[in-house]
Amino acid sequence: MSTESTGPASAFAAAQLTRATGAGLDPHAYLRATAGAASVGAWSEALIRTARQYVARAGQAAAPGSPASPAATVSAVPAVSTVSTASTVSTVSAGEYEQAAARWFHFATLSPHAAGSTHHAYAAAEADAAMGRALALLEPGARRLEGPAFTGWLRGPSDAPSTVIVVPGLDSGKEEFHRVTAALLRRGSAVFTMDGPGQGALAASTTLRADYDRVIGQVIDALALDRVGLIGLSLGGYYVARTAALEPRVAAAAVVSGPHRLDWDALPPPLQDLLTQRAGGADAAREFTAEVDLSALAPRIACPILVVDGGEDRVPGVTNGAELARQAPNGDHLLIPQGDHLLGNAQPDWLPTTTDWLTTTLGFRGAAVSSPCAGGPVRP
């Protein structure tokens, strides 16, 4: 949840830098692309142009005659193995470019002036399409799953010992948390990355809903599992904590920069505006904000829950997660003092620890108190 929606475009671009780099955008490319943007709208257009460049590079990488294509790297009578290797190289390059394009398109949707517009819908749809093309090239076993209130990708081995659902926040989507997903996949989990109401590919046609636990319940039904892990980021952290309290199939949960409570009157106007856009009106936004309060739900969370906060994440009207960790029976708190919102400026200090914790905790099938988090706080 960014609070920078007004003022010079340079200030807005600077406010998004650690979030962008945390999601995998190259910081040098980001600074080059956004330098000199005269408005926040121009900032968004610069990201779209960059995304299109990555799509073009993907096409070039896979095209006959490209440096990595078989026609450009083999002789008139090539060995079969050489053709196969060159074809694999071009496929990987094309897929990686498409993944990059998906992230750049997604970030173009963060412009507060784009929310709810055809501009926003275009960028979100292009992000979704680019990610689909990337996975078709890099992970052909990935499956698209959709339900009444969600859409997303299931990635990883079909016989994975655990499955984790990655839940995005207020203005994020399934294309943003690439590094979180990659870290979980490397640790052997299957991962479902999703968009829910008001998010990503669904933002143009749906609005925020506080009972997101029902949406995650739909996802678990579609996955046909009786046991999952959750990780929620920003407002997604509230969704995850709420679901952990109400959905018995959640075996472990991690909350990253998630609010324990929101106070509408204390929120900065830019954040009020963003909530209004995503909720479908001022009254709906106020009602939604009033629901974001874990005081009664936190004591009901039976599974292990790890709450990750950045010490520099301070937004008026937002109560961070320490209270959630204190109230949850099996809660622990990981505070990274220098971390900002989403901790993109301190990723090595929390991402390995958090993904280790999730995969290890999901490996314990006994009582919740047997989990690694039950013995005390997790330290940086």
N, C-alpha and C positions, 0 to 999 in steps of 0.2 A: 504494500500500500504506500505509494509515493505521495508526499504532501506538496511537491513542487508542480503546480500547474499554471502559475502565472509568473510574470516577470520575464527578464531576458531569456532568449532561447539558450544562451550559453550557460546560464545558471541551471536551467532545466536539464540540459545535456550533461552537465557536471554531476547533478543529483542522481542521474541514472547510470553513471559509469560503473560503480562497483556491482550494481545489479546486472548490468550487461556482461561484464567480465565474469561474474560468478556463474552466469548461464552459459558461458563458452564463447561469447563474441570476443574476437581479438581486440585488445584495448587500443592498439595502434590504428587498426582499421576503423574502429569506432571513432577515435579522435579525428582521423582524416575525413571520415564521411560527414561528421557533424560540424566540423570547423566552418565558421562563417554563416551558419544557418541564421536567417534573419528573423525567424519566428519558430514557435513550437511546431506549427504545421510544416514548415520547411524542414525542420529536424526529422519529422516523420517521413516526408518525401525522400529525404536523403537515405534513410534506412531502406526504403522500398527500392530505390535505385541500386543500392548495394546488393540487396537480395536478388534482384534481377540479374546482376552481374554474376552471382554465384550460380544461378540457374543456367545462364549462358555457358559458364565454364563446365558445368556438368554435361551439357550437350556436346561441347567440344571434346571433353575427355572420352566420351563414348563414341564419337564419330570416327568413321574410317579415315585414316590419314593423320589422326592426332598422334602426338609423340608417344602416347601409351597404347595406341590401338595396334592390333596385329599387322595391319597393312603398312604401318610406318616403322615397325621394328623387326620384321622378318624378311628373309631373302625370298627369291622367286620360288624356291623349293624348301619351305621352312620345315623344321622338325615340329611334330605335333605338340611336344611339350612346350616349345617356345611360343606357339600360337596360344596355347592354353594359359600360359603365364601372363602374356601380354593382355589377353582378354580379361583375366582376373584383375590385373592392375588397373585397367581402364574402368572396370566396374566399380572397384573400390573408390577410385578418385571421383567418379561421377556421383556415387552415393554420398561421399563426404561433402562434396559441394552442395548437394541437395539438402543435407542436414544443416549445413551452415545457412543456406537460404531460408530454411524454415525458421531458424532462430531470428534472423534479421527481419523477416516478414512479421513474426510475432511481436518483436520490439516496436515495430512501427505502430502497433495498436495501442501503445502506452500513451500516445499523445492524448491529453485530456480533450482536445478539440475534435478528435477523431471518433471518440466513443459514441456509439449509436448511429454513426453516419455510414454512407456507402463506402467511404474511404476505409473506415474501420472494418467493415464487413469484407471488403476486397482483400485487405492485408491478412485478416484472420483466415479466410478461405485459401489464400495462396500459401500461408504457413502450413495449413492442414494438408494441402495437396503436395507440397514439397516434402513433407515428412513421409507421406505415403510413398512417394517415388524413392526416397532414400531407403526406406525399409525394404521395399521390393528389391533393391539392388544389394543391400548389405545384410539384411536379415530376412530372407524370403520365407522363413517360418513364422514371422510375426503375423498376428491375427488381429483384424479389426473387429471389435465388439461394440455393439450399440444397443441402447435400451430406451425406454420412454424419456429419460431425463439425463442421459450420458452418452458419450462416445469416446473411444480411445483405442489404444494399442496394447495387446498382450505380447510381451517379448520374453525371450529366454527359453531354457529347455523345458520340454513338456513334462519331464520327470523331476523337475526342480524340487528340492526338499521344502521350499517355502515360497510363498507368493506375497509380494508387497504392492499395495496400491499407492501411487503417488498422487496426492490431492493438491491442486493449485489453489491460489488465493483470489483476491478481489478482481484484479486486472491481469492475472496471469493465465497460463494455459499449459497444455500438455507438451508444447514445444519448448517451454522455458527451462525446465529443470533437467537438462540433458546430463549434467555431471552427477546429479543425485542418482538418476536412472543407471548411468554407466557404472557407478560405484557399486550399486546393488547387483547388477548383472555380473560384474567381475567376481563378486562373492558367492555366486551360484544361485541367487534367487531368481525366480521369474518375476517380472515387473509389469504391472498394468498402469500406464500413464493415461490420465483421463481429463476430459472437459466435462463439467457439470453445468447446471443452470447459470446463465450469465457469464460463462467463461469460454474463451477460445473460439472454437468453431461454432459454439452454440450461443455466443453473446448476441448475435444479431436477431435471434429468434426466441430467446428465453430471458428471464430475469432471475436475480438472486432469490434464494429461498433459504430460510434459516433451518428448516428440517432436512438438512443435507444428509443426515443419517439414513433417511429413506432412500436417497440416491445411491449411497454407498451400499446399502442393502441390495439394491437392484444389481449393482456391479458384482457383488459376492454371489448372488443368484446366478448371474450369467457365467461367472467363473466356475460354478458348480463345486464350490469348496466349503468346507465346514470350519476353516481356520485360515486367517490371513493376518498380515501385518499392514500397518498404515503409516505413512509419513505425510504430514501436512505442512505447508509452508505459507507464512503470513496468515491471511484469513482462513486458508486451508487448515491451519493448525487448530482453529476453533472447530471447524467441521470434523476434524479427526478426533479431537477430545470429546465432542458431543457424541460421535458415533461410538467411541470406545465405552462411553457410559451406557449406551442404549442398545448396542448390537453385540450379542454374546459370541458371535463368531470372530471377533477381533481378539487376537492372541497377544499382540504387542503393538504399541503406537509410539511414534515420535512426533513432536511438535516443534517446528522451527520458526521463531519469530511470530508465534501465534498470540492473539489477544486473549486474555482471561476475561476482559470486560471492555465494552465500548460505552462512551458517554457522548451522546449526540451533541449536546450543547457545548462541550469542551473541544470537539474535533475541529481542526483547522478547516476553513471554508473550502480549500481545494479537495480535501478528503470528503467533506460533505457533498460536494458537487459530483465526485466520482461515484459515491454510493447512490446518489440520486439517479445518475445515468444508468448504473447497472441494475438498480432495483426497479426502475420504471416509473419514478416519480418521487417527489419529496415526502409525501405521506408514507409511501411504501418503504422508503429509505429509513425514516424514523422508526417505523415498526420493526424493520429488520434489525436495526442497531439495538433496539431495546431487547431483542432476543439474544444478542451476543453477550451472554453472562453465564459463566461456568460455575458460579458459586454453589448452586444446588446440584449440579451434575457431577462436579469433580469427585465428591466422596463416593459416587456410585461407580467409578472406574475401577473394575476389578483387575484388569490386566496390567502388566508392567507398562509404564509410560515414561518416556524421557523427554524433558522439556529443555530446549536449547534457546538461549537468549543472547543477544549482543548487548554489551554494556553501554554502547553508544546509540542504541535504538530507543530514542525518546520522542514520542509523538504525543502532543496534548490530547487527552481524551481516550488514550489507549493504555490499559493496564497490561503489562507484560506477564510472562508465564510463571514467575516464581510462586505465586499463590496457588496456581494449578498444581505444581509439583508438590507443594506442601499439603494440599487438601486431598490429593489422590492417594489411596492406601498404598500403592506400590509405585509412587512417583519419585523421580530424581530430576535434579536441575543441573544443567551444564551451562555455566555462564562464561562467555568469552568477553573479557573486559573491553577489548578494542573493537569488537564486532558491531557493525551497523545493521540496519534492517536487512534480513535475509543473509547477513554475514558473508556477503560476496567479497568483502575485504579481508576475510580471515578464514577462507575455506579449509585450508589444511588443518586448522585448529579444531574443527568440529565434524567435517564430513567423514573422514575415516572412522573416527570414534563412533559417530552416530550410526553409520551403516554397519560397522562391526557389531554394535550393540543390537541392532535390529535382527541381523541374521543369526547371531548367537542366541538371543532370547527366543526367537522363533524355533530354535532347535530344541528348546526345553518343552516337553509335553506334560510335565507334572504341574504341581500347584504353582500359582503365580509367585509365591514367596521364594520359590527355588531359583528364580531368574537371577542373572548376574547383577541386576540393578538393586536387588533387595538389601544388599549389605551396606549401602551408603551412597553418597553422591558420586557421580562420575566427574573426574577432574580433567581440565584441559590437558 
